Amino acid sequence: MHDSKKDAIFAEPLTQVSDFVFDQKVVEVFPDMINRSVPGYQSILHGIGQLTRRFAQPNSKVYDLGCSLGAATLAMRQNLTQVPDVQIIAADNSTAMVERCRMHLEGYRSDIPAEVICVDIRELPIANASVVTMNFTMQFIPQDERQNLLQRIYAGLKPGGVLLLSEKFKSESTEMNQVLVDLHHEFKRANGYSELEISQKRAAIENVMRVDSLATHQQRLHDVGFAAVQVWFQCYNFAAILAVK
């Protein structure tokens, strides 16, 4: 995935900042954008691979919901070589993302079948799953629909199956939340983003990305029935959770 161009989508002043969409323009710069915007992103991908290797079951399906360009799909696929009869289903509702994801998967030889589907993940049937990954996807689902989606994932998981959930979150303390937000903005500045880019990106994404507190995420997971819920990675206001059925 080294064909990514530098993200300069918000580098020039915009007369009107539209809501963020995962279109062709974003596809072209997405790997650069996410690595410069999400602290610990590569560590999270590595961990998704490790956890997939640990929890994937023979004769099961592994899902990447909101797969974007397939970074998590590839991390999982590379760690499934010792698991017999496993199939990957990657899904995203952006046609541009799905097309590029298919290209990326075709670029890596593998005996493990992987299907990339363009679909709203709220309508995707989930069954016989041992691992389900949602890598910074839930935050784009309307908040009143998140519980229902989690219930469908839980119902589709085999006993001992896992959900790997990565999310940007907000602190329940206003003061602490500001500390985390400031640290994140410093991270973006250190990666070459200007004040204009940071503020315009924030304006574009605030209507489409609604973040919850970690406690809210954890409570939802417990409410739908997950037996164990553990934060396994956190950097600033970004965290990854392991939930075991």
Buried (B, 14 or more C-beta within 10 A) or exposed (E): BEEBEEBBBBEEEEEEBEEBEBEEEBBBBBBBBBBBBBBBBEEBBBBBBEBBBEBBBEEBBBBBBBBBBBBBBBBBBBBBEEBEEBBBBBBBBBEBBBBBBBBBBEEEEBEBEBEBEBBEBBEBEBEEBBBBBBBBBBBBBEEEEBBEBBBBBBEBBBEEBBBBBBBBBBBEEEEEBEEBBEEBBEBBEEEEBEEEBBBBBBBBBEEEBBBBBBEBBBBBBEEBEBEEBEBBBBBBBBBBBBBBB
